[in-house]
Amino acid sequence: MDQNTLTEIITEQTKRALWEVKNVIECVPDELWDKEYCQMPCHKHIYHMLHSLDLWYINPRDKDFTEPDIHEKDLNNLDVVSEKTLSREEIDHYFLAIREKIQDYLSHLTDSELLSYPSNCEYTRFTLILAQFRHLHSHMGMLMGFIIDDTGLWPRVLGLENPFPEGEYTKYL
């Protein structure tokens, strides 16, 4: 891992975090997809986590931000019951779009921009990224807890040093 610039570190850690997100989503068994946790189905917890990542990682005040096609009012709100059920395919498609958007953003981000403010935003770029790591891993912990409690299986994580699996791999530790 290159550690010569802050943006190289952020890029590497984001890549690791996103791999773990994808793995955890894939670890949710079909029978838990619609199961309610805190009065919300598991898929809504996943969508909330992804939607926050999509909106807040780069600029939550971006006037050009567009909701994903699958979005409807309050679908991202864990305090509001929604009628909509999201499929794995919809979640997977949304995840891939977010990953591509973030990778593109990071490929152009420089260290000197980290303490600058995105347009119309009261938070620095570094604050937004760090806040999303905190939010993302709070929800990842919850999802992992749901999976572990219901299946007894622990989803694989990479940590700081483990290599990215190539080809077929075991989703669980």
C-alpha positions in Angstrom: 0.0 0.0 0.0 1.3 3.4 -1.0 1.3 5.8 2.0 3.0 8.8 0.4 -0.1 11.0 0.4 -3.3 11.2 2.4 -5.4 10.6 -0.7 -3.5 7.4 -1.5 -4.3 6.1 2.0 -7.9 7.2 1.7 -8.2 5.6 -1.7 -6.8 2.3 -0.4 -8.9 2.2 2.8 -12.0 3.1 0.8 -11.3 0.3 -1.6 -11.0 -2.1 1.3 -14.2 -0.8 3.0 -16.2 -1.1 -0.2 -15.0 -4.7 -0.7 -16.2 -5.5 2.8 -19.5 -3.8 2.1 -20.1 -5.9 -1.0 -19.1 -9.1 0.9 -21.4 -8.4 3.8 -24.3 -7.7 1.5 -23.6 -11.0 -0.3 -23.5 -12.8 3.1 -27.1 -11.8 3.9 -29.0 -15.1 3.4 -32.3 -14.9 1.4 -34.3 -15.7 4.5 -32.9 -12.6 6.2 -33.3 -10.2 3.3 -36.9 -9.1 4.4 -36.5 -10.0 8.1 -37.2 -7.0 10.3 -34.6 -5.6 12.7 -35.7 -2.6 14.7 -39.0 -2.6 12.8 -37.2 -2.3 9.4 -36.3 -5.0 6.9 -32.7 -5.9 6.5 -32.7 -4.6 2.9 -33.7 -1.2 4.1 -30.8 -1.1 6.5 -28.5 -1.9 3.6 -30.1 0.8 1.4 -29.9 3.4 4.2 -26.1 2.6 4.5 -25.6 2.8 0.8 -27.7 5.9 0.3 -25.8 7.8 3.0 -22.5 6.8 1.3 -23.8 8.0 -2.0 -25.0 11.3 -0.7 -22.5 12.2 2.0 -19.1 10.9 0.9 -18.6 13.6 -1.8 -21.0 16.4 -1.2 -24.4 16.2 0.5 -25.3 19.7 -0.7 -24.6 19.0 -4.4 -27.4 20.6 -6.3 -26.9 18.1 -9.2 -27.2 15.0 -6.9 -29.8 12.7 -8.3 -31.5 10.0 -6.4 -31.1 6.4 -7.7 -34.0 5.1 -9.9 -35.0 2.8 -7.0 -35.4 5.6 -4.5 -38.7 6.8 -3.2 -39.5 9.2 -0.4 -38.1 8.1 3.0 -36.7 4.8 1.6 -33.4 5.8 3.2 -35.0 6.8 6.5 -34.8 4.1 9.2 -37.4 6.0 11.2 -40.1 5.7 8.5 -41.7 2.4 7.4 -41.7 2.0 3.6 -43.8 -0.3 1.5 -41.1 -0.9 -1.1 -39.0 -4.0 -1.1 -35.6 -3.8 -2.7 -34.2 -6.8 -4.6 -30.6 -8.0 -4.4 -30.2 -7.0 -8.0 -31.4 -3.4 -7.3 -29.0 -3.2 -4.3 -26.1 -4.7 -6.2 -26.7 -2.3 -9.1 -26.8 0.7 -6.7 -23.7 -0.5 -4.9 -21.7 -0.7 -8.2 -22.8 2.8 -9.2 -21.7 4.2 -5.9 -18.4 2.4 -6.0 -17.7 3.7 -9.5 -18.7 7.3 -8.5 -16.4 7.2 -5.4 -13.5 5.7 -7.3 -13.8 8.4 -9.9 -13.9 11.1 -7.3 -10.9 9.7 -5.5 -8.9 9.4 -8.7 -9.0 13.2 -9.0 -8.8 14.2 -5.4 -5.6 15.7 -4.1 -4.2 16.2 -0.6 -4.5 20.0 -1.0 -8.2 19.6 -1.6 -8.9 17.6 1.6 -9.3 20.7 3.8 -11.4 22.6 1.2 -15.1 22.7 1.1 -17.2 21.3 -1.7 -19.6 23.7 -3.4 -22.4 24.9 -1.0 -21.2 22.6 1.8 -20.3 23.5 5.3 -18.0 20.5 5.8 -14.5 19.9 4.4 -13.9 17.0 2.0 -11.9 15.2 4.6 -14.7 15.6 7.2 -17.2 14.1 4.8 -15.0 11.1 4.0 -14.1 10.4 7.6 -17.8 10.9 8.7 -18.9 8.3 6.1 -16.3 5.8 7.3 -17.8 6.2 10.8 -21.4 5.9 9.5 -20.6 3.1 7.1 -18.9 0.9 9.7 -21.6 1.5 12.3 -24.1 0.1 9.9 -21.7 -2.6 8.7 -21.4 -3.7 12.4 -25.2 -3.9 12.7 -25.5 -5.9 9.5 -22.7 -8.3 10.6 -24.5 -8.7 13.9 -27.7 -9.6 12.2 -25.9 -12.2 10.1 -23.9 -13.6 12.9 -26.8 -13.8 15.3 -29.1 -15.5 12.7 -26.6 -17.8 11.0 -23.6 -18.2 13.4 -21.4 -17.2 10.4 -18.9 -14.3 10.5 -18.6 -12.4 7.2 -15.0 -12.1 6.0 -13.2 -8.7 6.4 -9.9 -7.6 5.0 -8.5 -5.6 7.8 -5.4 -3.5 7.1 -3.1 -6.3 5.8 -5.1 -9.1 4.3 -4.9 -9.3 0.5 -8.0 -9.0 -1.6 -9.3 -12.5 -2.5 -9.0 -13.4 -6.1 -11.3 -15.8 -7.9 -13.5 -18.0 -5.8 -13.3 -17.3 -2.0 -15.1 -18.1 1.2 -17.4 -15.2 2.1 -17.1 -16.1 5.8 -14.2 -16.4 8.2 
